[in-house]
Amino acid sequence: MVLTFQEFRKIKDSLPVGSMKRIAEELHVNEETVRNYFGGSDYQRGGSPGVHFERGSNGGFVRIDDEDIYNAAMKILDETHH
């Protein structure tokens, strides 16, 4: 899956407080791994997130290899918009 960086950032910015922790608990991963997925870079405490940021015009693109965190984030957004 490929999103523009702007689309990807909008998802992150729309998540309610506590979402990173909730996603980490649901997927049984370190919370820093979820933060790294959304652009963080603490690889000493969190794992590799399964996304690749590609520079380009208007912020570039985000190539998502592992959609588990993305799907969990979208589920939270769907719940908050109903």
KESE-461889 format. One record per residue (C-alpha): residue in three letters; x, y, z. Coordinates in steps of 0.1 Angstrom, whole numbers, plus 5000, padded with zeros to 4 digits. Layout:
<nodes>
> code:c1:c2:c3
> ala:X:Y:Z
...
</nodes>
This chain:
<nodes>
> code:c1:c2:c3
> met:5000:5000:5000
> val:5012:5035:4992
> leu:4999:5068:5006
> thr:5011:5103:5003
> phe:5029:5116:5033
> gln:5001:5141:5038
> glu:4975:5114:5039
> phe:4996:5093:5063
> arg:5002:5123:5085
> lys:4965:5132:5086
> ile:4958:5097:5099
> lys:4983:5101:5127
> asp:4972:5136:5136
> ser:4935:5124:5137
> leu:4941:5096:5162
> pro:4927:5104:5197
> val:4951:5106:5227
> gly:4960:5071:5239
> ser:4958:5055:5205
> met:4994:5045:5202
> lys:4992:5026:5235
> arg:4959:5010:5225
> ile:4973:4998:5192
> ala:5004:4985:5209
> glu:4984:4965:5234
> glu:4960:4951:5207
> leu:4989:4940:5185
> his:5012:4929:5213
> val:5040:4952:5202
> asn:5061:4978:5219
> glu:5044:5013:5220
> glu:5076:5028:5205
> thr:5072:5005:5175
> val:5038:5021:5169
> arg:5053:5056:5173
> asn:5081:5046:5148
> tyr:5054:5035:5124
> phe:5041:5070:5124
> gly:5075:5087:5119
> gly:5093:5082:5152
> ser:5129:5070:5153
> asp:5135:5054:5187
> tyr:5148:5021:5175
> gln:5165:5013:5208
> arg:5132:5009:5225
> gly:5109:5002:5195
> gly:5112:4979:5165
> ser:5112:4985:5128
> pro:5078:4997:5118
> gly:5072:4982:5084
> val:5069:5015:5066
> his:5093:5033:5042
> phe:5093:5071:5037
> glu:5102:5082:5002
> arg:5110:5119:4997
> gly:5093:5137:4969
> ser:5071:5167:4961
> asn:5045:5176:4987
> gly:5062:5155:5013
> gly:5067:5124:4993
> phe:5051:5090:4998
> val:5048:5063:5025
> arg:5051:5027:5014
> ile:5034:5004:5039
> asp:5047:4968:5040
> asp:5029:4957:5072
> glu:4993:4970:5074
> asp:4985:4957:5109
> ile:4991:4990:5126
> tyr:4975:5010:5098
> asn:4944:4988:5101
> ala:4942:4992:5139
> ala:4945:5030:5134
> met:4918:5031:5109
> lys:4895:5010:5132
> ile:4900:5036:5159
> leu:4893:5065:5135
> asp:4862:5047:5123
> glu:4850:5043:5159
> thr:4856:5080:5168
> his:4837:5092:5137
> his:4805:5073:5144
</nodes>
